Amino acid sequence: MKQIPYGRHSIEQSDIDSVLEVLNSDFLTQGPQVPAFEKAISEFVSCEYAIAVNSATSALHLACLSLGVGPGDIVWTSPISFVASANCAMYCGADVDFVDIDPLSYNMSVERLSEKLELAKRENKLPKVIIPVHLAGQSCDMKSIFELKKIYGFHIIEDASHAIGGDYLDKKVGSCQYSDITVFSFHPVKIITTGEGGMCVTNNLDIANFIYRLRSHGITRNPKEMTEAPDGSWYYQQIDLGYNYRMNDIQAALGLSQLKRLDQIVQKRHRIKDYYNKILSDLPLVLPQEMDYAKSSLHLYVVQIKPKEMKAGRKEVFERLRQSGILVNVHYIPIYHQPYYQKKYNFKYSDFPEAEKYYNNVISLPIYPELTKEDQDRIKEAIVKPIGHQVLF
């Protein structure tokens, strides 16, 4: 039986040729492909600076550090995300809290955020940074969050790990019009891939220079940043405690090649979404909604099971699909459920009712450019397949 994963990279011969060209060149690590990829991304999203790193997790960590996050600070993010969206603050010694999600977009609720900020101001516990997560590729309502920033003074990091190629208010996600920094992921199941890899984009030169240094051990070769005149052209100084978070030329070459097809890849995902919407509309499912301010890049196609109407819960449907060779997934377990966060903060599940409702019923169905209509028909059939002799509906 052919297995259908929930997500899959899309590699063409042009991608392979780009990587082979680097393998046959003089540079495998820090050569011309990395800055070329950074320039191409900054031009694509219309931002000033782009800094490539080895993962989106590294990008989130460096983004927090560049905004001065440290012990005594608080960072808020969405509970419905991968743990990296919160861990990045913990790496810096800060504390973490969550803002409940909107029931339609599944992104951070602006209404809940506003209420939580008002309470935090009274208690003198305002966050230093807020990290909205563009779940499944759909942008949060960034303009509304930015308006709250002007009132309460926090910084904004957009976790757009799912969202490269998406739009917000007719601009590309990553323009940073309403944020300090945006982070992208190039993991193989994301929209485009570099194998592993991430990117920080920003319009702030100081932030960009800081991230440039920290991704490579905190070292600078720029005489203007040194404490004394260089001994010669070979000279460098470590002026920060940095990391080895660099992307290499092999990864960047793959990313450059993939970027040329990004709009085409997103269009294919939208065609898959449209066919899903057509064939699943009569089933007891809550289908994903696209907000009028955003065009999603559709990293995920997330549905919610209606257990009473389906006469089956999420777990049963999930296992039924898996047994049929359809490797669905769940995105995500709320971060506050994780033992590490429970042990540290003892979060109450009841504080996040929409996140709980979402998690109890959600399944991510397969979506990737090579998914066919025949595959999608098979997925629908598996959803409605009888259990034993019982016909569900």
N, C-alpha and C positions, 0 to 999 in steps of 0.2 A: 504494500500500500504506500503510495506517495505521501510523504510527510509534508505538511504545509506549516512552516514556522510563522510566528506572529510578525517577524520582521527579518529582512535579509538585505545584505549589501547588493548594489547593482554595479557590476564591473564589466566594462567593455574592453575591446582590444586596445583602444586609444589609451586607456588607463594603464594597461600592462606595458604598452610601448613607452609611456612616460617614465614608469619606474625602471624599466630596463635601460633607458637612456642615462639615468642617474647612476645605476649600477656600473655602467661602462665609462663613467666620468671620473674626474679626479676628486670629487666631493661626495661623501656619503652622509656626513653629519651636518656640519655648519657650512653650507655652500650657498649658491645663489638662489636655490629653489625656495628656501624659507622666506627671505624677504620678498620674493616675487609673489608667493602665496599670500603673505600679509598685505601687500599692496593691492592684490586682486580682491581680497575680502573687503578691505576698507573702501575700495571703489564701488563694490557691489552694494554695500549697505549704506554708502554715503556718510562715513564717519572719517575722522581725521587720522586715527592711529589704530593699528591692529598688531597684536603681539601673540605669536603662535607659541603654544606650550604642548606638553606631552599628554594632557588629558583635560577634560572640563573640570574635574576635581581640583587639579593644580591651578587652573584658571580662577576658580572660585576662591581658593586659598589666597592666591596673590591679590585678587581683587579686594578681599577683606583687609589684607595687610596694607595695601596701598591707601586705604581709607582710614588707617590708624586704628583698626579694631584690635582690642587687647583686653587684658583682665579688667573687670569692672564694667565693661560695656555689655549691652544687650543687643542681639540681632534677632529680628523676626522674619519668619519665612512661612511658606505654605506647608501644612502637614501632609498634603498629598503630593509627594515627590520622592525621588530617590534620596537616601540618607545624606548624600554629598551636599545637598542644599543647606543642611544644618551643620554637618560636620565641619565645614569650612570655618565657621565661627568658633567652634570648639578648638580647632587647631590653634587659634590665636589666643586662647584662654578666656574668651568671652562666654556669656551665657546665651541661651537660645529659648525663644518662645514661638508660638505658632498663632496664625490668624486663620479662622475657619474659612471654608471655601464657599463660593457662590454656587447655588444649586443648578444653574443653567450652564455656565462656562466651565465649572469645576476648578477655576482659578481662584486666587485670593479674593475674598469678598471685600469690595471697597467699603461697603456699609459696616461690616464687622471691624474692618481696619480703623475706620473713623471712630467707632465707639471705643475700641481698645486704646487708641491714642488719647482720647479725652480722659479715660480713666488713668492711663499711665502718667499723663501730665499732672493730674491731681496727686498721684502717689510719688511723683518725682522719679519715675522709672521709664522714661522715654527711650526708645531704641536708638542706637547710633546708626544702624543700617537696617534697611528692609530689603529682603530678597524675594520679589515676586517671581513665581515660576510659571512659565508659559507652557502649561501642561498640554501634551499631545500635539504641540505646534501652534496653538492659538494664543496670541498675545493677551496678557492681562490688560485691563483698562488703565494704561500707563498715564494718560493725561490726568485722570482723576487722582491717581496715587501721587503724581507730581504736585498737584494742587495741595494735597495734604502735607507734602514735604515743605512747601513754602510756609505753612502754618507752624509745623512742629520741628523742622530743622534737621531731619534725618537724611542720610545718604541713601541712594538707590543702586542696587546691583540687579540687573535683569538676568535671571537664569533662563537663558534662551537655548538651553541644551537641546531642546526638541524643535526649535523654531527657525533655524536658518532657512531663508527662502520665503518666510511668511511676511505679511504686511500688517501694519497698524496705522490707521488713519491715512491710508494711501502712501505711506513711507515704509521702506524695508525695516523689519525688525533688526535692530543693531545700529540704527542711526543715532541712538543715544540722545534724542531730542528731549526725552523725559527721564533720563537716568544719568548716573555718573559713569557706569561701566555696564557693558553687556557681555555675557559669556556664551560661547557656542561649544558644542560637542561634535566630534567627528568619529565617534564610535561606529563600528560596522553596521549597527541597526538604525543609525540616525539617517538623516536625509542624504547627506554626502559623507564620505568617510576618508580618513587618512590611516586606517587600521586602528590606531588609537590616536587621540589628539584633541586639542582644545584651542580656544582663542579668546583673548580679551580684546574688546574694542572700546574706544573712548574718544572723546573730543578734548580731553585734558592732557596737555603735554607733560605736566609734572607727574600725573598718574602713569602715563605711558612710560616715561623714563624710569620710574621706580620699578614697574613691572618688568621692563627690559632687563634691569640689573638683577632683580631677585630671581628671575628664571635661570640665571647663569651664575650662581654662587655669590651674588652681590658684587660682582666684579665690573669695573668700568675701564674702558680705554679712552674715555673722553677727558682730555686735559682740563676742561672747564669744571669737571666734577671731582678732580683730584685735590688732595690737601697740599701738594707741592708739585713743582715742575717735574715732568717725567724725565727719567734718565736717558731715554731714547725711544725710538719708534716701537721697540718691543715691550715697553713698560705698561703695566696695568696695576690697579689698586683694588683691593676688596674694601668697600666702604659700607657695606651692609652684610648681615648674615643671611645669605641667600640659599638657593636650592639648585639642584640640577633638574629643572623642569622643561628642558629644551625639546623642541620638535626637531627631527632630522630631515635631511634633504629628500630621502626616499619617501617619507610620509608626505612632505610638502608637495612633491611632484605628483603624487596620487591625488592630493587635494586640489591642486591646480587643474588637473585634467577633469576631475569630477565637477568642479565649480562651473565649467563650461556648459554642463548639462543640467545645472540646478533647476532652472525654471521649467525645463522639460520634465524633470523628475517630479516636481511639485504638481504639474498639470496631470501627469499620469496618476498620481495619488488622488487628485480630485475626481478623476473619472472613476476610479475604484470606489471612492466614497459615494459618488452619485449612484452607482449600480447597487451598492449595499443599501442605500436609502430606499431604492426602488423595491428590492426583493425582500427587505426585512420590515417594511412599513406595516405589514399586517400581523406581525408577531408581537407577543407581549414583552417588548423591549423598549427601553428609553434610548433613542438614538442620539448621537452627539449633535449639539447645536452650534452653529457658527454665529458669533456675535456680529452685529452690523458694522462695528468699528474695526474688524479684523478679517484677514484672509489667512487661514491656518496653513501651515506647511504639511499638516496631517502626518506627523510622525506616528501617531497611534489612531486607531479607530476604536473608541471606547463605547461599549453599550452597558446598560444596566438591565439586569433581569427583573421582571415583575413576578415574584415567586407565586403569589396567589393565582394569578391568571395562567401562569405556565404550569402550575401544579408541580413545580420543581424549584429547588433553591439554586443559588449560584454554584455551590460545590458540586452538586449533581450534574448541572449543565457543563461545568468546567471539565469534569472527569469524562463525561460522555464525549465531548469534543476531543479530548486528549486520546481516548481510546479509539477514536476514528482517525487518528493520525494528524489531527489539527492541533498544532502546538500553541494554543492560546495562552495568555498570561494574565496577570493581575497587576495593574499599575495605578496605585501603589498601596502597600500596607502603610497606614498612617505612621509617620516617623515617631510620634509619641507612644506608639505601641511597643517600640523596640526596647528590650530589656535595659540597654545602656541608658536610654533617656528616662525610662521609668525609675530606675535606681537613683538617678541623679536628681530628677525633678518631681517624680510621682504625679505626673499629669493626670487629670480627670478626663476620661473619655467624654463625659457629658458636657464638657466645655466646648466640644467641637461636633455638634449634632449633624451638620451637613457632611462633614468628613466621614463620620460613622455611617451615615445612610449610604453614602457613595461607596465606601469600602465593602459594605455588606453585600452589595449586589453587582459589582462591576466586573466586567471581563473585557480584555483587549482582544479583538478579533484580528486576524492577519491582515496586514497592509504593507505592500512593497511593490515597486514598479513592475515586476514580472508576474504578479498575481493575475490570473486570468479570470474571465467570467465563469468558466467551467469550475475553477477552484472555488469561487464565491458561491456558486450554486451548490456545490458539495458541502460547503460550510453551513449554508442555510439548512440543507437536508439533515445534517448532523445535529443542528440545534433542535429540530422538531422530531427527531427520530424517536419512535416509541421505546419505552423501557419495558422489556419483557413483552407481555401481551396487552399492556395498558397503553391506549392511545391518549396522548396528553391533550390534544386539541385538534 
